[in-house]
Amino acid sequence: MKINHFGPLGINPYKNQMNKVAATERSTKADKVEISSAAKELLEASPITVARQEKVEALKKQVQSGTYKVDSEAVAKSVYDFYFKK
């Protein structure tokens, strides 16, 4: 015995779910951050920023040349202090 056309034809049971996903993708807005020109001036004038940039550049050079070494004891101590000392 053969049963043909059982149930509704041409209906996609996942269509509603796909429509919901498509609607949320269209309605999502991207986050946007704007930094004022005054804040940028303060950041550039800060002596800490200059010292930090120099430190970052030195670390970049060490990493690129392969001479950067991680002090595992200092890292472990720092992690320990963070979680267990208050």
Phi and psi in radians as a Rosetta constraint file:
Dihedral C 1 N 2 CA 2 C 2 CIRCULARHARMONIC -2.109 0.35
Dihedral N 2 CA 2 C 2 N 3 CIRCULARHARMONIC 2.252 0.35
Dihedral C 2 N 3 CA 3 C 3 CIRCULARHARMONIC -1.859 0.35
Dihedral N 3 CA 3 C 3 N 4 CIRCULARHARMONIC 2.089 0.35
Dihedral C 3 N 4 CA 4 C 4 CIRCULARHARMONIC -1.876 0.35
Dihedral N 4 CA 4 C 4 N 5 CIRCULARHARMONIC 2.585 0.35
Dihedral C 4 N 5 CA 5 C 5 CIRCULARHARMONIC 0.990 0.35
Dihedral N 5 CA 5 C 5 N 6 CIRCULARHARMONIC 0.870 0.35
Dihedral C 5 N 6 CA 6 C 6 CIRCULARHARMONIC -1.469 0.35
Dihedral N 6 CA 6 C 6 N 7 CIRCULARHARMONIC 2.216 0.35
Dihedral C 6 N 7 CA 7 C 7 CIRCULARHARMONIC 1.489 0.35
Dihedral N 7 CA 7 C 7 N 8 CIRCULARHARMONIC 3.054 0.35
Dihedral C 7 N 8 CA 8 C 8 CIRCULARHARMONIC -1.219 0.35
Dihedral N 8 CA 8 C 8 N 9 CIRCULARHARMONIC 2.469 0.35
Dihedral C 8 N 9 CA 9 C 9 CIRCULARHARMONIC -1.718 0.35
Dihedral N 9 CA 9 C 9 N 10 CIRCULARHARMONIC 2.547 0.35
Dihedral C 9 N 10 CA 10 C 10 CIRCULARHARMONIC 1.299 0.35
Dihedral N 10 CA 10 C 10 N 11 CIRCULARHARMONIC 0.291 0.35
Dihedral C 10 N 11 CA 11 C 11 CIRCULARHARMONIC -1.914 0.35
Dihedral N 11 CA 11 C 11 N 12 CIRCULARHARMONIC 2.199 0.35
Dihedral C 11 N 12 CA 12 C 12 CIRCULARHARMONIC -1.673 0.35
Dihedral N 12 CA 12 C 12 N 13 CIRCULARHARMONIC 1.968 0.35
Dihedral C 12 N 13 CA 13 C 13 CIRCULARHARMONIC -1.160 0.35
Dihedral N 13 CA 13 C 13 N 14 CIRCULARHARMONIC -0.312 0.35
Dihedral C 13 N 14 CA 14 C 14 CIRCULARHARMONIC -1.695 0.35
Dihedral N 14 CA 14 C 14 N 15 CIRCULARHARMONIC 0.068 0.35
Dihedral C 14 N 15 CA 15 C 15 CIRCULARHARMONIC -1.099 0.35
Dihedral N 15 CA 15 C 15 N 16 CIRCULARHARMONIC -0.762 0.35
Dihedral C 15 N 16 CA 16 C 16 CIRCULARHARMONIC -1.082 0.35
Dihedral N 16 CA 16 C 16 N 17 CIRCULARHARMONIC -0.711 0.35
Dihedral C 16 N 17 CA 17 C 17 CIRCULARHARMONIC -1.136 0.35
Dihedral N 17 CA 17 C 17 N 18 CIRCULARHARMONIC -0.717 0.35
Dihedral C 17 N 18 CA 18 C 18 CIRCULARHARMONIC -1.166 0.35
Dihedral N 18 CA 18 C 18 N 19 CIRCULARHARMONIC -0.635 0.35
Dihedral C 18 N 19 CA 19 C 19 CIRCULARHARMONIC -1.142 0.35
Dihedral N 19 CA 19 C 19 N 20 CIRCULARHARMONIC -0.671 0.35
Dihedral C 19 N 20 CA 20 C 20 CIRCULARHARMONIC -1.134 0.35
Dihedral N 20 CA 20 C 20 N 21 CIRCULARHARMONIC -0.743 0.35
Dihedral C 20 N 21 CA 21 C 21 CIRCULARHARMONIC -1.116 0.35
Dihedral N 21 CA 21 C 21 N 22 CIRCULARHARMONIC -0.761 0.35
Dihedral C 21 N 22 CA 22 C 22 CIRCULARHARMONIC -1.124 0.35
Dihedral N 22 CA 22 C 22 N 23 CIRCULARHARMONIC -0.649 0.35
Dihedral C 22 N 23 CA 23 C 23 CIRCULARHARMONIC -1.187 0.35
Dihedral N 23 CA 23 C 23 N 24 CIRCULARHARMONIC -0.690 0.35
Dihedral C 23 N 24 CA 24 C 24 CIRCULARHARMONIC -1.225 0.35
Dihedral N 24 CA 24 C 24 N 25 CIRCULARHARMONIC -0.581 0.35
Dihedral C 24 N 25 CA 25 C 25 CIRCULARHARMONIC -1.157 0.35
Dihedral N 25 CA 25 C 25 N 26 CIRCULARHARMONIC -0.648 0.35
Dihedral C 25 N 26 CA 26 C 26 CIRCULARHARMONIC -1.274 0.35
Dihedral N 26 CA 26 C 26 N 27 CIRCULARHARMONIC -0.597 0.35
Dihedral C 26 N 27 CA 27 C 27 CIRCULARHARMONIC -1.485 0.35
Dihedral N 27 CA 27 C 27 N 28 CIRCULARHARMONIC -0.238 0.35
Dihedral C 27 N 28 CA 28 C 28 CIRCULARHARMONIC -1.239 0.35
Dihedral N 28 CA 28 C 28 N 29 CIRCULARHARMONIC 2.301 0.35
Dihedral C 28 N 29 CA 29 C 29 CIRCULARHARMONIC -1.866 0.35
Dihedral N 29 CA 29 C 29 N 30 CIRCULARHARMONIC 2.522 0.35
Dihedral C 29 N 30 CA 30 C 30 CIRCULARHARMONIC -1.388 0.35
Dihedral N 30 CA 30 C 30 N 31 CIRCULARHARMONIC 2.509 0.35
Dihedral C 30 N 31 CA 31 C 31 CIRCULARHARMONIC -1.249 0.35
Dihedral N 31 CA 31 C 31 N 32 CIRCULARHARMONIC 2.579 0.35
Dihedral C 31 N 32 CA 32 C 32 CIRCULARHARMONIC -2.414 0.35
Dihedral N 32 CA 32 C 32 N 33 CIRCULARHARMONIC 2.321 0.35
Dihedral C 32 N 33 CA 33 C 33 CIRCULARHARMONIC -2.129 0.35
Dihedral N 33 CA 33 C 33 N 34 CIRCULARHARMONIC 2.311 0.35
Dihedral C 33 N 34 CA 34 C 34 CIRCULARHARMONIC -2.154 0.35
Dihedral N 34 CA 34 C 34 N 35 CIRCULARHARMONIC 2.278 0.35
Dihedral C 34 N 35 CA 35 C 35 CIRCULARHARMONIC -1.835 0.35
Dihedral N 35 CA 35 C 35 N 36 CIRCULARHARMONIC 2.237 0.35
Dihedral C 35 N 36 CA 36 C 36 CIRCULARHARMONIC -1.187 0.35
Dihedral N 36 CA 36 C 36 N 37 CIRCULARHARMONIC 2.784 0.35
Dihedral C 36 N 37 CA 37 C 37 CIRCULARHARMONIC -1.160 0.35
Dihedral N 37 CA 37 C 37 N 38 CIRCULARHARMONIC -0.570 0.35
Dihedral C 37 N 38 CA 38 C 38 CIRCULARHARMONIC -1.125 0.35
Dihedral N 38 CA 38 C 38 N 39 CIRCULARHARMONIC -0.709 0.35
Dihedral C 38 N 39 CA 39 C 39 CIRCULARHARMONIC -1.152 0.35
Dihedral N 39 CA 39 C 39 N 40 CIRCULARHARMONIC -0.675 0.35
Dihedral C 39 N 40 CA 40 C 40 CIRCULARHARMONIC -1.117 0.35
Dihedral N 40 CA 40 C 40 N 41 CIRCULARHARMONIC -0.705 0.35
Dihedral C 40 N 41 CA 41 C 41 CIRCULARHARMONIC -1.114 0.35
Dihedral N 41 CA 41 C 41 N 42 CIRCULARHARMONIC -0.749 0.35
Dihedral C 41 N 42 CA 42 C 42 CIRCULARHARMONIC -1.102 0.35
Dihedral N 42 CA 42 C 42 N 43 CIRCULARHARMONIC -0.685 0.35
Dihedral C 42 N 43 CA 43 C 43 CIRCULARHARMONIC -1.153 0.35
Dihedral N 43 CA 43 C 43 N 44 CIRCULARHARMONIC -0.720 0.35
Dihedral C 43 N 44 CA 44 C 44 CIRCULARHARMONIC -1.222 0.35
Dihedral N 44 CA 44 C 44 N 45 CIRCULARHARMONIC -0.564 0.35
Dihedral C 44 N 45 CA 45 C 45 CIRCULARHARMONIC -1.418 0.35
Dihedral N 45 CA 45 C 45 N 46 CIRCULARHARMONIC -0.209 0.35
Dihedral C 45 N 46 CA 46 C 46 CIRCULARHARMONIC -1.251 0.35
Dihedral N 46 CA 46 C 46 N 47 CIRCULARHARMONIC 2.248 0.35
Dihedral C 46 N 47 CA 47 C 47 CIRCULARHARMONIC -1.201 0.35
Dihedral N 47 CA 47 C 47 N 48 CIRCULARHARMONIC -0.440 0.35
Dihedral C 47 N 48 CA 48 C 48 CIRCULARHARMONIC -1.139 0.35
Dihedral N 48 CA 48 C 48 N 49 CIRCULARHARMONIC -0.677 0.35
Dihedral C 48 N 49 CA 49 C 49 CIRCULARHARMONIC -1.093 0.35
Dihedral N 49 CA 49 C 49 N 50 CIRCULARHARMONIC -0.734 0.35
Dihedral C 49 N 50 CA 50 C 50 CIRCULARHARMONIC -1.119 0.35
Dihedral N 50 CA 50 C 50 N 51 CIRCULARHARMONIC -0.799 0.35
Dihedral C 50 N 51 CA 51 C 51 CIRCULARHARMONIC -1.120 0.35
Dihedral N 51 CA 51 C 51 N 52 CIRCULARHARMONIC -0.687 0.35
Dihedral C 51 N 52 CA 52 C 52 CIRCULARHARMONIC -1.159 0.35
Dihedral N 52 CA 52 C 52 N 53 CIRCULARHARMONIC -0.706 0.35
Dihedral C 52 N 53 CA 53 C 53 CIRCULARHARMONIC -1.098 0.35
Dihedral N 53 CA 53 C 53 N 54 CIRCULARHARMONIC -0.697 0.35
Dihedral C 53 N 54 CA 54 C 54 CIRCULARHARMONIC -1.110 0.35
Dihedral N 54 CA 54 C 54 N 55 CIRCULARHARMONIC -0.725 0.35
Dihedral C 54 N 55 CA 55 C 55 CIRCULARHARMONIC -1.137 0.35
Dihedral N 55 CA 55 C 55 N 56 CIRCULARHARMONIC -0.732 0.35
Dihedral C 55 N 56 CA 56 C 56 CIRCULARHARMONIC -1.116 0.35
Dihedral N 56 CA 56 C 56 N 57 CIRCULARHARMONIC -0.745 0.35
Dihedral C 56 N 57 CA 57 C 57 CIRCULARHARMONIC -1.095 0.35
Dihedral N 57 CA 57 C 57 N 58 CIRCULARHARMONIC -0.729 0.35
Dihedral C 57 N 58 CA 58 C 58 CIRCULARHARMONIC -1.106 0.35
Dihedral N 58 CA 58 C 58 N 59 CIRCULARHARMONIC -0.733 0.35
Dihedral C 58 N 59 CA 59 C 59 CIRCULARHARMONIC -1.141 0.35
Dihedral N 59 CA 59 C 59 N 60 CIRCULARHARMONIC -0.686 0.35
Dihedral C 59 N 60 CA 60 C 60 CIRCULARHARMONIC -1.045 0.35
Dihedral N 60 CA 60 C 60 N 61 CIRCULARHARMONIC -0.770 0.35
Dihedral C 60 N 61 CA 61 C 61 CIRCULARHARMONIC -1.098 0.35
Dihedral N 61 CA 61 C 61 N 62 CIRCULARHARMONIC -0.726 0.35
Dihedral C 61 N 62 CA 62 C 62 CIRCULARHARMONIC -1.124 0.35
Dihedral N 62 CA 62 C 62 N 63 CIRCULARHARMONIC -0.745 0.35
Dihedral C 62 N 63 CA 63 C 63 CIRCULARHARMONIC -1.144 0.35
Dihedral N 63 CA 63 C 63 N 64 CIRCULARHARMONIC -0.768 0.35
Dihedral C 63 N 64 CA 64 C 64 CIRCULARHARMONIC -1.159 0.35
Dihedral N 64 CA 64 C 64 N 65 CIRCULARHARMONIC -0.610 0.35
Dihedral C 64 N 65 CA 65 C 65 CIRCULARHARMONIC -1.464 0.35
Dihedral N 65 CA 65 C 65 N 66 CIRCULARHARMONIC -0.223 0.35
Dihedral C 65 N 66 CA 66 C 66 CIRCULARHARMONIC 1.493 0.35
Dihedral N 66 CA 66 C 66 N 67 CIRCULARHARMONIC 0.243 0.35
Dihedral C 66 N 67 CA 67 C 67 CIRCULARHARMONIC -1.722 0.35
Dihedral N 67 CA 67 C 67 N 68 CIRCULARHARMONIC -0.003 0.35
Dihedral C 67 N 68 CA 68 C 68 CIRCULARHARMONIC -1.323 0.35
Dihedral N 68 CA 68 C 68 N 69 CIRCULARHARMONIC 2.203 0.35
Dihedral C 68 N 69 CA 69 C 69 CIRCULARHARMONIC -2.109 0.35
Dihedral N 69 CA 69 C 69 N 70 CIRCULARHARMONIC 2.351 0.35
Dihedral C 69 N 70 CA 70 C 70 CIRCULARHARMONIC -1.577 0.35
Dihedral N 70 CA 70 C 70 N 71 CIRCULARHARMONIC 2.277 0.35
Dihedral C 70 N 71 CA 71 C 71 CIRCULARHARMONIC -1.491 0.35
Dihedral N 71 CA 71 C 71 N 72 CIRCULARHARMONIC 1.704 0.35
Dihedral C 71 N 72 CA 72 C 72 CIRCULARHARMONIC -1.115 0.35
Dihedral N 72 CA 72 C 72 N 73 CIRCULARHARMONIC -0.591 0.35
Dihedral C 72 N 73 CA 73 C 73 CIRCULARHARMONIC -1.153 0.35
Dihedral N 73 CA 73 C 73 N 74 CIRCULARHARMONIC -0.712 0.35
Dihedral C 73 N 74 CA 74 C 74 CIRCULARHARMONIC -1.166 0.35
Dihedral N 74 CA 74 C 74 N 75 CIRCULARHARMONIC -0.667 0.35
Dihedral C 74 N 75 CA 75 C 75 CIRCULARHARMONIC -1.146 0.35
Dihedral N 75 CA 75 C 75 N 76 CIRCULARHARMONIC -0.794 0.35
Dihedral C 75 N 76 CA 76 C 76 CIRCULARHARMONIC -1.091 0.35
Dihedral N 76 CA 76 C 76 N 77 CIRCULARHARMONIC -0.735 0.35
Dihedral C 76 N 77 CA 77 C 77 CIRCULARHARMONIC -1.109 0.35
Dihedral N 77 CA 77 C 77 N 78 CIRCULARHARMONIC -0.722 0.35
Dihedral C 77 N 78 CA 78 C 78 CIRCULARHARMONIC -1.113 0.35
Dihedral N 78 CA 78 C 78 N 79 CIRCULARHARMONIC -0.754 0.35
Dihedral C 78 N 79 CA 79 C 79 CIRCULARHARMONIC -1.131 0.35
Dihedral N 79 CA 79 C 79 N 80 CIRCULARHARMONIC -0.766 0.35
Dihedral C 79 N 80 CA 80 C 80 CIRCULARHARMONIC -1.054 0.35
Dihedral N 80 CA 80 C 80 N 81 CIRCULARHARMONIC -0.833 0.35
Dihedral C 80 N 81 CA 81 C 81 CIRCULARHARMONIC -1.062 0.35
Dihedral N 81 CA 81 C 81 N 82 CIRCULARHARMONIC -0.676 0.35
Dihedral C 81 N 82 CA 82 C 82 CIRCULARHARMONIC -1.112 0.35
Dihedral N 82 CA 82 C 82 N 83 CIRCULARHARMONIC -0.756 0.35
Dihedral C 82 N 83 CA 83 C 83 CIRCULARHARMONIC -1.571 0.35
Dihedral N 83 CA 83 C 83 N 84 CIRCULARHARMONIC -0.479 0.35
Dihedral C 83 N 84 CA 84 C 84 CIRCULARHARMONIC -1.992 0.35
Dihedral N 84 CA 84 C 84 N 85 CIRCULARHARMONIC -0.289 0.35
Dihedral C 84 N 85 CA 85 C 85 CIRCULARHARMONIC -1.937 0.35
Dihedral N 85 CA 85 C 85 N 86 CIRCULARHARMONIC 2.416 0.35
